[in-house]
């Protein structure tokens, strides 16, 4: 049992000095204290000593010499106006040992029913303590102390849980980052092997290679998203390197990769850009790749996917549209949350990071990403504004 912790909790209650002072002035008692009482320990947690009784926080009495020991067992207050006239305590060893004539002690019971200790007071002179006002005041203060002690326990528990969860999250994200890094090499070997095989197979083999290449592309995209998620969480956000560059070649490359990986899907493009834009070309390609992958997963296989990029005022916009079932209204607020995804085709399962990463890329470029979905079409639109 950590008694130093109990003392610290009591000393951390701002109202304690006021409580002891009010008790002392209201009752005339010369020594007041808050004591931690267990089966075998009586320890001062806080005190107001006008009698030179000699107990300060951390000091201890033998528990069997105190009346608080009996209060712990009965959980009832003990109130003595005048020891010499009290039938129950006139011959008790405690008043004789400590030299007091008046005594009051109220149990401090925590909300969970456990016994913490007592709020007590003694004085060498008789005092009128058996009044409703005094008893009510002691009960109120004891309940107030119990409430604050319980609150301190809850805060401490929450802080421990938060620290544990933070540590777990850091370990998890470090694991994700390492895992993503270690998956790149075997995936690169598979991609290289597929490129070689493509030169040596018949048309039927070509179809199988296209399917495998599509899987490689999706795995590569998932690794990129996992790595970026881990970096963003561990490193404080998405990192971009902006420079003036042409957007059209980036779009053409990404679309060509998807057309090669998904030859049975129709991807249409419309690019109307008026010169270079300030961007991180690699990140912009990743954003488009994520949006295209999302459209392939949720769009109707027989319907085209449309990619539009155009200048808009001092900025530009990229949109990806697909036809098929609309996004449920209740799902829209969660679309850009990490690890959120809906029901997709069995061969298109993902981690639910693509839209989250796309949003972070847009933010890093000073842009926004939004979605419009109706029974006819679903469109994700990323808008960017260029500084003068």
C-alpha angles and dihedrals in degrees: 000000000000107000093171087060090051091050090049092050092053093045088050092062105096093205096059098090090048092049092052092045093049091048091050096047095041097049101027090233113156098211126038127173148167109227133193106222126190133161091279107014138066112185131174112237097174134353147179108208119189092153099060085242086156105229120130131167109303095022117125141211126198101265094220090060092059134080087221086074088064092044090056089057098043098031087215128122120252118214124182121179095179122004093204091058098038111104094203099045108025090099097033117128096225099066090045093049097047099032102234130141100189127044140170128179128174122194118240106219116187120224091257090059097254121136115242104173141273145296101222143169136189137187135180090230129066113262133189099246103146095087127119090238095054095042091046091049092052092047091050093049092046090052091047091052091048090051093051093045090051091047090052090052091050093049091048091049091048091050091050091049091047092050090048093048091047091052091047091049092050092050091046093050092046088051091050091050093050092044092051091049094049092049093059097074099054090042091053089051091052091049091050092049091051091053090054094045092050089068093055108042136090123242093274090052089048090061092052092048090051090054092049091046089053089054091049091051092050092047090049090051091049091051091049090051094047091049092048092047091052092046092048092050096042099034102040104257147336113316120217134177108213125204139146108277143148115265099197097071090051091053093045092052095049093045091048091053092051093046089053093047094043106034092164093060125081115227116183124192138198118183122179108167125159102213135305126343132204105255149120099258094202093051092045089053089050091051092051091045091054093048092047091048089051091050091050091050097049105024124095107267092225095052127080125252115224126209116192126182123176143154114260117191107297092347143038141240136214121199133183119196133187135176126229138076112357122244110265110253092235091056097053097081090055100044095101096043118111116259093012117128138150133224111301138171113297093247094047102061115145143172097257092245101110099085092039091054091045090054091049091050090050091050091049088056091049091254140115136229125212140172136220119189132180135152090274102047147352118216130187111197127191115195126193132187121208122219118239 
